[in-house]
Structures are given as C-alpha cells and as structure tokens.
C-alpha cells in the first residue's frame, strides 16, 4: 500500500472520529448561544435558594453567573428580562435542571 493511501485512510479515520465525537456530544455542550425572555423567580428554601428565569411558556432556567452579579440582578427592578447565554444541564438536588450560563442580560422596558 502506498504512502498516499495510508495517509488517506488515516485522514478518513481521524475525520470520522471527530464527527462521531461531535454528534455524540449533547447540544447543550456545543456552546450554542440562545436568548430567552421572562421574569425572575426565587426557588427553594433558605439557605438553598436559586434564582431562575421563568419564560412565558413556563420553562424554568436557573442562572449560572457570578454570585455578586446575580445578587445585584435580583435586587434590581422587577419585570421582564431578556437573557442571552449558553444552555447547559446541571444536577441540583439529584435532578437534572436546565441552566443558562449567562453572557448578558437586559431589562425589557415596557413603553406606556
């Protein structure tokens, strides 16, 4: 077998391994950036509370961001908020929960 044939076979095997790994990876681990809108709610009991975004369709997304920034966000004005981030799955209290790794957020100002 010639060197070119060996190289082509090696290249084909490498590409197939890469594609297999890519498609085996959960969609949430591919760093897809999405945007959600809704309102913030507090879940759980002290001292184990978690802040989450609840969308208009009732989906609950916990927020993964700097603790101080998250506390400040909770203390800010209430209302609708738009959050952009990366969706991931995390385990909380033995359950898989939807989490947003927050990139940015903005309060939605309702015009009167």
N, CA, C and O atoms as a Tinker XYZ file with bonds, in Angstrom:
   448  protein
     1  N      0.851000   -1.173000    0.000000    73     2
     2  CA     0.000000    0.000000    0.000000    64     1     3
     3  C      0.898000    1.238000    0.000000    63     2     4     5
     4  O      1.875000    1.303000    0.746000    81     3
     5  N      0.569000    2.191000   -0.818000    73     3     6
     6  CA     1.411000    3.375000   -0.938000    64     5     7
     7  C      1.208000    4.321000    0.246000    63     6     8     9
     8  O      0.234000    4.208000    0.990000    81     7
     9  N      2.121000    5.227000    0.400000    73     7    10
    10  CA     2.085000    6.200000    1.485000    64     9    11
    11  C      0.850000    7.092000    1.370000    63    10    12    13
    12  O      0.246000    7.450000    2.381000    81    11
    13  N      0.481000    7.446000    0.165000    73    11    14
    14  CA    -0.701000    8.296000   -0.040000    64    13    15
    15  C     -1.958000    7.570000    0.417000    63    14    16    17
    16  O     -2.822000    8.176000    1.051000    81    15
    17  N     -2.074000    6.288000    0.106000    73    15    18
    18  CA    -3.243000    5.516000    0.545000    64    17    19
    19  C     -3.292000    5.434000    2.069000    63    18    20    21
    20  O     -4.363000    5.576000    2.659000    81    19
    21  N     -2.159000    5.209000    2.704000    73    19    22
    22  CA    -2.106000    5.149000    4.168000    64    21    23
    23  C     -2.518000    6.494000    4.776000    63    22    24    25
    24  O     -3.266000    6.554000    5.752000    81    23
    25  N     -2.006000    7.571000    4.169000    73    23    26
    26  CA    -2.355000    8.904000    4.651000    64    25    27
    27  C     -3.856000    9.172000    4.506000    63    26    28    29
    28  O     -4.474000    9.723000    5.417000    81    27
    29  N     -4.441000    8.792000    3.382000    73    27    30
    30  CA    -5.875000    9.000000    3.135000    64    29    31
    31  C     -6.719000    8.196000    4.127000    63    30    32    33
    32  O     -7.725000    8.697000    4.631000    81    31
    33  N     -6.318000    6.961000    4.408000    73    31    34
    34  CA    -7.046000    6.127000    5.371000    64    33    35
    35  C     -6.959000    6.752000    6.761000    63    34    36    37
    36  O     -7.959000    6.818000    7.476000    81    35
    37  N     -5.772000    7.209000    7.145000    73    35    38
    38  CA    -5.594000    7.856000    8.442000    64    37    39
    39  C     -6.428000    9.127000    8.538000    63    38    40    41
    40  O     -7.042000    9.390000    9.572000    81    39
    41  N     -6.455000    9.909000    7.479000    73    39    42
    42  CA    -7.256000   11.135000    7.438000    64    41    43
    43  C     -8.748000   10.820000    7.557000    63    42    44    45
    44  O     -9.475000   11.500000    8.281000    81    43
    45  N     -9.194000    9.795000    6.849000    73    43    46
    46  CA   -10.593000    9.393000    6.904000    64    45    47
    47  C    -10.976000    8.908000    8.303000    63    46    48    49
    48  O    -12.048000    9.250000    8.801000    81    47
    49  N    -10.126000    8.129000    8.930000    73    47    50
    50  CA   -10.397000    7.653000   10.295000    64    49    51
    51  C    -10.437000    8.808000   11.296000    63    50    52    53
    52  O    -11.298000    8.838000   12.176000    81    51
    53  N     -9.522000    9.743000   11.165000    73    51    54
    54  CA    -9.496000   10.906000   12.052000    64    53    55
    55  C    -10.761000   11.739000   11.887000    63    54    56    57
    56  O    -11.367000   12.158000   12.874000    81    55
    57  N    -11.157000   11.978000   10.647000    73    55    58
    58  CA   -12.372000   12.759000   10.392000    64    57    59
    59  C    -13.602000   12.049000   10.934000    63    58    60    61
    60  O    -14.484000   12.700000   11.494000    81    59
    61  N    -13.682000   10.737000   10.784000    73    59    62
    62  CA   -14.849000   10.009000   11.278000    64    61    63
    63  C    -14.887000   10.013000   12.803000    63    62    64    65
    64  O    -15.968000   10.094000   13.387000    81    63
    65  N    -13.723000    9.927000   13.465000    73    63    66
    66  CA   -13.696000   10.013000   14.925000    64    65    67
    67  C    -14.136000   11.385000   15.405000    63    66    68    69
    68  O    -14.881000   11.496000   16.378000    81    67
    69  N    -13.677000   12.435000   14.724000    73    67    70
    70  CA   -14.075000   13.788000   15.081000    64    69    71
    71  C    -15.574000   13.983000   14.930000    63    70    72    73
    72  O    -16.216000   14.528000   15.828000    81    71
    73  N    -16.138000   13.553000   13.820000    73    71    74
    74  CA   -17.578000   13.701000   13.590000    64    73    75
    75  C    -18.385000   12.879000   14.575000    63    74    76    77
    76  O    -19.430000   13.332000   15.042000    81    75
    77  N    -17.925000   11.684000   14.900000    73    75    78
    78  CA   -18.612000   10.853000   15.891000    64    77    79
    79  C    -18.630000   11.553000   17.246000    63    78    80    81
    80  O    -19.661000   11.581000   17.918000    81    79
    81  N    -17.499000   12.117000   17.647000    73    79    82
    82  CA   -17.424000   12.831000   18.925000    64    81    83
    83  C    -18.318000   14.058000   18.917000    63    82    84    85
    84  O    -18.976000   14.353000   19.915000    81    83
    85  N    -18.349000   14.774000   17.806000    73    83    86
    86  CA   -19.171000   15.977000   17.707000    64    85    87
    87  C    -20.653000   15.657000   17.844000    63    86    88    89
    88  O    -21.368000   16.341000   18.576000    81    87
    89  N    -21.121000   14.629000   17.152000    73    87    90
    90  CA   -22.542000   14.306000   17.193000    64    89    91
    91  C    -22.928000   13.552000   18.454000    63    90    92    93
    92  O    -24.108000   13.517000   18.803000    81    91
    93  N    -21.983000   12.957000   19.140000    73    91    94
    94  CA   -22.273000   12.286000   20.404000    64    93    95
    95  C    -22.383000   13.285000   21.538000    63    94    96    97
    96  O    -22.966000   12.987000   22.580000    81    95
    97  N    -21.829000   14.463000   21.343000    73    95    98
    98  CA   -21.860000   15.498000   22.360000    64    97    99
    99  C    -23.271000   16.085000   22.459000    63    98   100   101
   100  O    -23.871000   16.386000   21.428000    81    99
   101  N    -23.820000   16.257000   23.671000    73    99   102
   102  CA   -25.135000   16.877000   23.801000    64   101   103
   103  C    -25.134000   18.282000   23.200000    63   102   104   105
   104  O    -24.118000   18.976000   23.220000    81   103
   105  N    -26.274000   18.684000   22.673000    73   103   106
   106  CA   -26.385000   20.006000   22.040000    64   105   107
   107  C    -26.007000   21.110000   23.017000    63   106   108   109
   108  O    -25.445000   22.126000   22.608000    81   107
   109  N    -26.309000   20.928000   24.312000    73   107   110
   110  CA   -26.027000   21.965000   25.286000    64   109   111
   111  C    -24.537000   22.162000   25.505000    63   110   112   113
   112  O    -24.130000   23.193000   26.041000    81   111
   113  N    -23.709000   21.199000   25.103000    73   111   114
   114  CA   -22.270000   21.317000   25.287000    64   113   115
   115  C    -21.567000   21.861000   24.054000    63   114   116   117
   116  O    -20.337000   21.901000   24.027000    81   115
   117  N    -22.285000   22.270000   23.061000    73   115   118
   118  CA   -21.691000   22.783000   21.828000    64   117   119
   119  C    -21.562000   24.298000   21.841000    63   118   120   121
   120  O    -21.230000   24.900000   20.821000    81   119
   121  N    -21.822000   24.921000   22.990000    73   119   122
   122  CA   -21.723000   26.372000   23.145000    64   121   123
   123  C    -22.648000   27.131000   22.199000    63   122   124   125
   124  O    -22.257000   28.148000   21.626000    81   123
   125  N    -23.857000   26.645000   22.037000    73   123   126
   126  CA   -24.833000   27.370000   21.240000    64   125   127
   127  C    -25.388000   28.502000   22.096000    63   126   128   129
   128  O    -25.797000   28.283000   23.236000    81   127
   129  N    -25.399000   29.683000   21.556000    73   127   130
   130  CA   -25.879000   30.849000   22.284000    64   129   131
   131  C    -27.345000   31.064000   21.932000    63   130   132   133
   132  O    -27.719000   31.087000   20.760000    81   131
   133  N    -28.170000   31.220000   22.966000    73   131   134
   134  CA   -29.602000   31.443000   22.770000    64   133   135
   135  C    -30.050000   32.620000   23.624000    63   134   136   137
   136  O    -29.315000   33.085000   24.495000    81   135
   137  N    -31.268000   33.098000   23.365000    73   135   138
   138  CA   -31.839000   34.203000   24.122000    64   137   139
   139  C    -33.232000   33.808000   24.604000    63   138   140   141
   140  O    -34.024000   33.233000   23.857000    81   139
   141  N    -33.515000   34.130000   25.872000    73   139   142
   142  CA   -34.806000   33.832000   26.479000    64   141   143
   143  C    -35.375000   35.120000   27.062000    63   142   144   145
   144  O    -34.636000   36.047000   27.393000    81   143
   145  N    -36.709000   35.164000   27.183000    73   143   146
   146  CA   -37.377000   36.285000   27.845000    64   145   147
   147  C    -38.323000   35.732000   28.885000    63   146   148   149
   148  O    -38.889000   34.652000   28.716000    81   147
   149  N    -38.489000   36.475000   29.956000    73   147   150
   150  CA   -39.400000   36.058000   31.017000    64   149   151
   151  C    -39.196000   36.914000   32.248000    63   150   152   153
   152  O    -38.814000   38.080000   32.153000    81   151
   153  N    -39.456000   36.323000   33.408000    73   151   154
   154  CA   -39.279000   37.039000   34.667000    64   153   155
   155  C    -38.462000   36.187000   35.628000    63   154   156   157
   156  O    -38.404000   34.964000   35.500000    81   155
   157  N    -37.832000   36.851000   36.592000    73   155   158
   158  CA   -37.010000   36.145000   37.565000    64   157   159
   159  C    -37.868000   35.675000   38.732000    63   158   160   161
   160  O    -38.768000   36.385000   39.181000    81   159
   161  N    -37.583000   34.486000   39.213000    73   159   162
   162  CA   -38.275000   33.924000   40.374000    64   161   163
   163  C    -37.255000   33.263000   41.278000    63   162   164   165
   164  O    -36.186000   32.846000   40.831000    81   163
   165  N    -37.593000   33.172000   42.549000    73   163   166
   166  CA   -36.735000   32.539000   43.532000    64   165   167
   167  C    -37.306000   31.167000   43.861000    63   166   168   169
   168  O    -38.494000   31.051000   44.163000    81   167
   169  N    -36.475000   30.120000   43.806000    73   167   170
   170  CA   -36.905000   28.754000   44.087000    64   169   171
   171  C    -36.092000   28.195000   45.246000    63   170   172   173
   172  O    -34.932000   28.558000   45.440000    81   171
   173  N    -36.717000   27.310000   46.013000    73   171   174
   174  CA   -36.033000   26.649000   47.114000    64   173   175
   175  C    -36.273000   27.344000   48.436000    63   174   176   177
   176  O    -37.014000   28.324000   48.517000    81   175
   177  N    -35.643000   26.827000   49.461000    73   175   178
   178  CA   -35.759000   27.376000   50.808000    64   177   179
   179  C    -34.393000   27.835000   51.291000    63   178   180   181
   180  O    -33.367000   27.254000   50.935000    81   179
   181  N    -34.391000   28.897000   52.114000    73   179   182
   182  CA   -33.132000   29.409000   52.662000    64   181   183
   183  C    -32.448000   28.310000   53.443000    63   182   184   185
   184  O    -33.137000   27.561000   54.135000    81   183
   185  N    -31.195000   28.171000   53.379000    73   183   186
   186  CA   -30.212000   28.969000   52.645000    64   185   187
   187  C    -29.900000   28.401000   51.265000    63   186   188   189
   188  O    -28.865000   28.726000   50.684000    81   187
   189  N    -30.776000   27.563000   50.739000    73   187   190
   190  CA   -30.526000   26.877000   49.469000    64   189   191
   191  C    -31.426000   27.396000   48.351000    63   190   192   193
   192  O    -31.979000   26.612000   47.580000    81   191
   193  N    -31.571000   28.707000   48.266000    73   191   194
   194  CA   -32.412000   29.270000   47.209000    64   193   195
   195  C    -31.620000   29.415000   45.922000    63   194   196   197
   196  O    -30.397000   29.551000   45.930000    81   195
   197  N    -32.359000   29.381000   44.810000    73   195   198
   198  CA   -31.780000   29.546000   43.480000    64   197   199
   199  C    -32.641000   30.527000   42.700000    63   198   200   201
   200  O    -33.870000   30.468000   42.759000    81   199
   201  N    -32.005000   31.414000   41.980000    73   199   202
   202  CA   -32.729000   32.359000   41.122000    64   201   203
   203  C    -32.833000   31.751000   39.734000    63   202   204   205
   204  O    -31.860000   31.230000   39.191000    81   203
   205  N    -34.040000   31.828000   39.169000    73   203   206
   206  CA   -34.262000   31.253000   37.850000    64   205   207
   207  C    -35.079000   32.204000   36.988000    63   206   208   209
   208  O    -35.831000   33.039000   37.489000    81   207
   209  N    -34.912000   32.055000   35.696000    73   207   210
   210  CA   -35.750000   32.746000   34.723000    64   209   211
   211  C    -36.915000   31.821000   34.405000    63   210   212   213
   212  O    -36.715000   30.647000   34.093000    81   211
   213  N    -38.120000   32.346000   34.482000    73   211   214
   214  CA   -39.296000   31.586000   34.071000    64   213   215
   215  C    -39.833000   32.248000   32.810000    63   214   216   217
   216  O    -40.200000   33.423000   32.819000    81   215
   217  N    -39.872000   31.479000   31.727000    73   215   218
   218  CA   -40.310000   32.016000   30.440000    64   217   219
   219  C    -41.832000   32.092000   30.386000    63   218   220   221
   220  O    -42.525000   31.595000   31.273000    81   219
   221  N    -42.334000   32.718000   29.337000    73   219   222
   222  CA   -43.789000   32.834000   29.156000    64   221   223
   223  C    -44.449000   31.470000   28.987000    63   222   224   225
   224  O    -45.635000   31.319000   29.283000    81   223
   225  N    -43.703000   30.483000   28.518000    73   223   226
   226  CA   -44.254000   29.139000   28.333000    64   225   227
   227  C    -44.110000   28.286000   29.597000    63   226   228   229
   228  O    -44.509000   27.121000   29.612000    81   227
   229  N    -43.534000   28.874000   30.662000    73   227   230
   230  CA   -43.416000   28.171000   31.934000    64   229   231
   231  C    -42.128000   27.397000   32.123000    63   230   232   233
   232  O    -41.964000   26.708000   33.129000    81   231
   233  N    -41.198000   27.501000   31.160000    73   231   234
   234  CA   -39.911000   26.825000   31.318000    64   233   235
   235  C    -39.114000   27.514000   32.427000    63   234   236   237
   236  O    -39.128000   28.739000   32.547000    81   235
   237  N    -38.419000   26.709000   33.236000    73   235   238
   238  CA   -37.589000   27.252000   34.311000    64   237   239
   239  C    -36.120000   27.036000   33.964000    63   238   240   241
   240  O    -35.686000   25.916000   33.692000    81   239
   241  N    -35.368000   28.133000   33.980000    73   239   242
   242  CA   -33.936000   28.102000   33.669000    64   241   243
   243  C    -33.182000   28.746000   34.825000    63   242   244   245
   244  O    -33.319000   29.946000   35.064000    81   243
   245  N    -32.377000   27.948000   35.550000    73   243   246
   246  CA   -31.544000   28.513000   36.599000    64   245   247
   247  C    -30.408000   29.294000   35.959000    63   246   248   249
   248  O    -30.003000   29.002000   34.834000    81   247
   249  N    -29.889000   30.297000   36.684000    73   247   250
   250  CA   -28.876000   31.182000   36.125000    64   249   251
   251  C    -27.500000   30.853000   36.688000    63   250   252   253
   252  O    -27.319000   30.751000   37.901000    81   251
   253  N    -26.539000   30.689000   35.795000    73   251   254
   254  CA   -25.155000   30.422000   36.157000    64   253   255
   255  C    -24.351000   31.663000   35.822000    63   254   256   257
   256  O    -24.038000   31.921000   34.659000    81   255
   257  N    -24.012000   32.443000   36.870000    73   255   258
   258  CA   -23.249000   33.670000   36.675000    64   257   259
   259  C    -22.565000   34.031000   37.991000    63   258   260   261
   260  O    -22.794000   33.371000   39.004000    81   259
   261  N    -21.755000   35.038000   37.989000    73   259   262
   262  CA   -21.064000   35.490000   39.178000    64   261   263
   263  C    -22.072000   35.741000   40.305000    63   262   264   265
   264  O    -23.095000   36.392000   40.089000    81   263
   265  N    -21.782000   35.220000   41.521000    73   263   266
   266  CA   -22.719000   35.322000   42.644000    64   265   267
   267  C    -23.088000   36.760000   42.991000    63   266   268   269
   268  O    -24.261000   37.060000   43.215000    81   267
   269  N    -22.105000   37.649000   43.038000    73   267   270
   270  CA   -22.386000   39.047000   43.371000    64   269   271
   271  C    -23.257000   39.705000   42.305000    63   270   272   273
   272  O    -24.180000   40.456000   42.620000    81   271
   273  N    -22.955000   39.417000   41.053000    73   271   274
   274  CA   -23.760000   39.973000   39.959000    64   273   275
   275  C    -25.183000   39.422000   39.999000    63   274   276   277
   276  O    -26.143000   40.141000   39.725000    81   275
   277  N    -25.310000   38.134000   40.345000    73   275   278
   278  CA   -26.628000   37.515000   40.446000    64   277   279
   279  C    -27.440000   38.143000   41.578000    63   278   280   281
   280  O    -28.633000   38.402000   41.418000    81   279
   281  N    -26.797000   38.388000   42.721000    73   279   282
   282  CA   -27.488000   39.050000   43.839000    64   281   283
   283  C    -27.947000   40.442000   43.439000    63   282   284   285
   284  O    -29.071000   40.841000   43.743000    81   283
   285  N    -27.079000   41.180000   42.756000    73   283   286
   286  CA   -27.432000   42.530000   42.302000    64   285   287
   287  C    -28.585000   42.478000   41.308000    63   286   288   289
   288  O    -29.489000   43.312000   41.362000    81   287
   289  N    -28.561000   41.520000   40.414000    73   287   290
   290  CA   -29.632000   41.359000   39.435000    64   289   291
   291  C    -30.964000   41.130000   40.137000    63   290   292   293
   292  O    -31.983000   41.696000   39.741000    81   291
   293  N    -30.959000   40.299000   41.181000    73   291   294
   294  CA   -32.189000   40.002000   41.926000    64   293   295
   295  C    -32.717000   41.244000   42.633000    63   294   296   297
   296  O    -33.928000   41.411000   42.772000    81   295
   297  N    -31.808000   42.125000   43.085000    73   295   298
   298  CA   -32.209000   43.330000   43.818000    64   297   299
   299  C    -32.681000   44.448000   42.895000    63   298   300   301
   300  O    -33.357000   45.377000   43.337000    81   299
   301  N    -32.327000   44.360000   41.612000    73   299   302
   302  CA   -32.711000   45.395000   40.651000    64   301   303
   303  C    -34.218000   45.381000   40.425000    63   302   304   305
   304  O    -34.956000   44.621000   41.052000    81   303
   305  N    -34.643000   46.227000   39.530000    73   303   306
   306  CA   -36.062000   46.336000   39.207000    64   305   307
   307  C    -36.655000   44.999000   38.782000    63   306   308   309
   308  O    -35.958000   44.135000   38.250000    81   307
   309  N    -37.911000   44.848000   39.017000    73   307   310
   310  CA   -38.613000   43.633000   38.607000    64   309   311
   311  C    -39.290000   43.886000   37.261000    63   310   312   313
   312  O    -39.408000   45.027000   36.816000    81   311
   313  N    -39.718000   42.837000   36.642000    73   311   314
   314  CA   -40.373000   42.946000   35.353000    64   313   315
   315  C    -39.821000   41.917000   34.403000    63   314   316   317
   316  O    -39.268000   40.898000   34.817000    81   315
   317  N    -39.974000   42.187000   33.144000    73   315   318
   318  CA   -39.490000   41.245000   32.129000    64   317   319
   319  C    -38.010000   41.485000   31.865000    63   318   320   321
   320  O    -37.514000   42.611000   31.906000    81   319
   321  N    -37.328000   40.376000   31.593000    73   319   322
   322  CA   -35.899000   40.443000   31.347000    64   321   323
   323  C    -35.552000   39.560000   30.155000    63   322   324   325
   324  O    -36.185000   38.529000   29.925000    81   323
   325  N    -34.546000   39.974000   29.405000    73   323   326
   326  CA   -34.042000   39.188000   28.262000    64   325   327
   327  C    -32.633000   38.724000   28.646000    63   326   328   329
   328  O    -31.764000   39.532000   28.972000    81   327
   329  N    -32.431000   37.408000   28.600000    73   327   330
   330  CA   -31.139000   36.836000   28.979000    64   329   331
   331  C    -30.568000   36.064000   27.794000    63   330   332   333
   332  O    -31.255000   35.252000   27.175000    81   331
   333  N    -29.305000   36.329000   27.491000    73   331   334
   334  CA   -28.595000   35.623000   26.437000    64   333   335
   335  C    -27.493000   34.801000   27.085000    63   334   336   337
   336  O    -26.748000   35.291000   27.934000    81   335
   337  N    -27.402000   33.541000   26.670000    73   335   338
   338  CA   -26.378000   32.686000   27.242000    64   337   339
   339  C    -26.326000   31.326000   26.576000    63   338   340   341
   340  O    -26.904000   31.103000   25.512000    81   339
   341  N    -25.620000   30.428000   27.232000    73   339   342
   342  CA   -25.419000   29.074000   26.719000    64   341   343
   343  C    -26.237000   28.105000   27.564000    63   342   344   345
   344  O    -26.054000   28.048000   28.780000    81   343
   345  N    -27.141000   27.340000   26.941000    73   343   346
   346  CA   -27.943000   26.372000   27.714000    64   345   347
   347  C    -27.096000   25.152000   28.089000    63   346   348   349
   348  O    -26.382000   24.595000   27.256000    81   347
   349  N    -27.190000   24.755000   29.347000    73   347   350
   350  CA   -26.498000   23.555000   29.816000    64   349   351
   351  C    -27.419000   22.793000   30.762000    63   350   352   353
   352  O    -28.437000   23.324000   31.206000    81   351
   353  N    -27.066000   21.566000   31.064000    73   351   354
   354  CA   -27.776000   20.776000   32.061000    64   353   355
   355  C    -26.863000   20.610000   33.267000    63   354   356   357
   356  O    -25.685000   20.286000   33.121000    81   355
   357  N    -27.417000   20.835000   34.473000    73   355   358
   358  CA   -26.672000   20.637000   35.711000    64   357   359
   359  C    -27.537000   19.845000   36.672000    63   358   360   361
   360  O    -28.763000   19.823000   36.563000    81   359
   361  N    -26.881000   19.205000   37.601000    73   359   362
   362  CA   -27.622000   18.441000   38.595000    64   361   363
   363  C    -27.759000   19.268000   39.869000    63   362   364   365
   364  O    -26.766000   19.705000   40.451000    81   363
   365  N    -29.014000   19.477000   40.293000    73   363   366
   366  CA   -29.342000   20.142000   41.544000    64   365   367
   367  C    -30.204000   19.185000   42.349000    63   366   368   369
   368  O    -31.244000   18.727000   41.877000    81   367
   369  N    -29.771000   18.888000   43.553000    73   367   370
   370  CA   -30.539000   18.024000   44.463000    64   369   371
   371  C    -30.939000   16.712000   43.793000    63   370   372   373
   372  O    -32.055000   16.226000   43.974000    81   371
   373  N    -30.019000   16.149000   43.021000    73   371   374
   374  CA   -30.263000   14.858000   42.392000    64   373   375
   375  C    -31.118000   14.893000   41.143000    63   374   376   377
   376  O    -31.484000   13.843000   40.615000    81   375
   377  N    -31.448000   16.101000   40.656000    73   375   378
   378  CA   -32.268000   16.213000   39.434000    64   377   379
   379  C    -31.513000   17.012000   38.387000    63   378   380   381
   380  O    -30.767000   17.937000   38.708000    81   379
   381  N    -31.717000   16.643000   37.132000    73   379   382
   382  CA   -31.152000   17.407000   36.017000    64   381   383
   383  C    -32.004000   18.660000   35.825000    63   382   384   385
   384  O    -33.220000   18.568000   35.657000    81   383
   385  N    -31.371000   19.819000   35.848000    73   383   386
   386  CA   -32.083000   21.081000   35.670000    64   385   387
   387  C    -31.474000   21.853000   34.506000    63   386   388   389
   388  O    -30.281000   21.745000   34.221000    81   387
   389  N    -32.321000   22.631000   33.842000    73   387   390
   390  CA   -31.875000   23.491000   32.753000    64   389   391
   391  C    -31.212000   24.728000   33.359000    63   390   392   393
   392  O    -31.743000   25.340000   34.285000    81   391
   393  N    -30.055000   25.081000   32.827000    73   391   394
   394  CA   -29.282000   26.199000   33.346000    64   393   395
   395  C    -28.826000   27.057000   32.177000    63   394   396   397
   396  O    -28.498000   26.547000   31.106000    81   395
   397  N    -28.810000   28.360000   32.397000    73   395   398
   398  CA   -28.258000   29.289000   31.404000    64   397   399
   399  C    -26.932000   29.806000   31.940000    63   398   400   401
   400  O    -26.891000   30.411000   33.012000    81   399
   401  N    -25.852000   29.577000   31.209000    73   399   402
   402  CA   -24.575000   30.210000   31.533000    64   401   403
   403  C    -24.668000   31.604000   30.918000    63   402   404   405
   404  O    -24.477000   31.781000   29.714000    81   403
   405  N    -24.965000   32.590000   31.765000    73   403   406
   406  CA   -25.338000   33.938000   31.314000    64   405   407
   407  C    -24.154000   34.663000   30.680000    63   406   408   409
   408  O    -23.059000   34.731000   31.239000    81   407
   409  N    -24.418000   35.200000   29.488000    73   407   410
   410  CA   -23.446000   36.041000   28.794000    64   409   411
   411  C    -23.810000   37.507000   28.997000    63   410   412   413
   412  O    -22.959000   38.331000   29.333000    81   411
   413  N    -25.090000   37.819000   28.787000    73   411   414
   414  CA   -25.565000   39.189000   29.006000    64   413   415
   415  C    -27.051000   39.162000   29.313000    63   414   416   417
   416  O    -27.743000   38.178000   29.053000    81   415
   417  N    -27.523000   40.266000   29.874000    73   415   418
   418  CA   -28.946000   40.398000   30.175000    64   417   419
   419  C    -29.347000   41.861000   30.059000    63   418   420   421
   420  O    -28.511000   42.760000   30.150000    81   419
   421  N    -30.637000   42.081000   29.858000    73   419   422
   422  CA   -31.162000   43.444000   29.792000    64   421   423
   423  C    -32.632000   43.407000   30.225000    63   422   424   425
   424  O    -33.390000   42.516000   29.840000    81   423
   425  N    -33.004000   44.389000   31.026000    73   423   426
   426  CA   -34.403000   44.514000   31.412000    64   425   427
   427  C    -35.186000   45.011000   30.209000    63   426   428   429
   428  O    -34.711000   45.865000   29.460000    81   427
   429  N    -36.377000   44.481000   30.025000    73   427   430
   430  CA   -37.234000   44.888000   28.915000    64   429   431
   431  C    -38.110000   46.030000   29.394000    63   430   432   433
   432  O    -38.910000   45.868000   30.316000    81   431
   433  N    -37.956000   47.171000   28.770000    73   431   434
   434  CA   -38.706000   48.363000   29.172000    64   433   435
   435  C    -40.017000   48.381000   28.387000    63   434   436   437
   436  O    -40.030000   48.414000   27.157000    81   435
   437  N    -41.108000   48.358000   29.130000    73   435   438
   438  CA   -42.429000   48.429000   28.509000    64   437   439
   439  C    -42.759000   49.895000   28.220000    63   438   440   441
   440  O    -42.712000   50.739000   29.115000    81   439
   441  N    -43.091000   50.185000   26.971000    73   439   442
   442  CA   -43.470000   51.544000   26.622000    64   441   443
   443  C    -44.915000   51.776000   27.003000    63   442   444   445
   444  O    -45.774000   50.922000   26.788000    81   443
   445  N    -45.173000   52.941000   27.572000    73   443   446
   446  CA   -46.531000   53.281000   28.029000    64   445   447
   447  C    -47.181000   54.267000   27.128000    63   446   448
   448  O    -48.323000   54.661000   27.366000    81   447
